Amino acid sequence: MSLGRVLLCIIFPPLAVLDKGCGSILIVTLLTCCGWVPGVIGALVVNNAEEK
């Protein structure tokens, strides 16, 4: 995962998972609405899981 993607996950989590599919966007958006930290963690997990 690149540094730009990590920074995007921290700054605006739903935008970081935009290319991962509709389900990922929905999950990360709901987590971000519940709190910023869960959204960041969710975005990092989704981005890291897709790279392997």
TORVO-237495 format. One line per 4 residues: number of its first residue (from 1); for each residue x, z, y of C-alpha. Coordinates in steps of 0.5 Angstrom, whole numbers. Each point is the difference from the previous one (the first is absolute). Layout:
N
NUM	X,Z,Y  ... .
***
This chain:
52
1	0,0,0  3,-2,7  1,5,6  -5,-4,4 .
5	-5,1,-6  1,7,0  -1,1,8  -6,-4,-1 .
9	-3,5,-5  2,6,5  -3,-3,6  -6,-4,-3 .
13	-1,1,-7  -6,-5,-1  4,-6,3  6,2,-5 .
17	-5,-2,-6  -3,-6,3  3,-5,-5  -2,5,-6 .
21	-7,-2,-1  -7,3,3  0,6,-5  7,3,3 .
25	-2,-1,7  -7,3,-1  4,6,-4  5,1,6 .
29	-5,-1,5  -4,6,-3  6,4,-1  2,-1,7 .
33	-7,2,3  1,6,-4  7,2,3  6,-4,2 .
37	4,3,-5  -4,-2,-6  0,-7,3  7,-1,1 .
41	1,3,-7  -5,-5,-3  3,-6,3  7,2,-2 .
45	-2,1,-7  -4,-7,0  6,-3,3  5,3,-5 .
49	-4,-1,-6  -1,-8,1  7,-1,1  2,2,-7 .
***
